[in-house]
């Protein structure tokens, strides 16, 4: 059950995690621009690859949550923003 909570929390904050990773990559590319310019160009392409892979990771995360919820025989948790206010 704890794994389902962790995966759901990751899915809810996935955009924030992705933005954090991209900001770190951008800062590293900025630093590398002064030390070794070809590396900063490589970081641009790494950022594009990160965006492409994030789509795949997001889908796999949703599938893992559904499979785990089905295995635990619980309802698939909804996002906090979609939950009705009580």
PyMOL commands that set and color helices and strands:
alter all, ss='L'
color gray80, all
select helices_A, chain A and resi 2-12+14-35+37-72
alter helices_A, ss='H'
color red, helices_A
deselect
rebuild
show_as cartoon
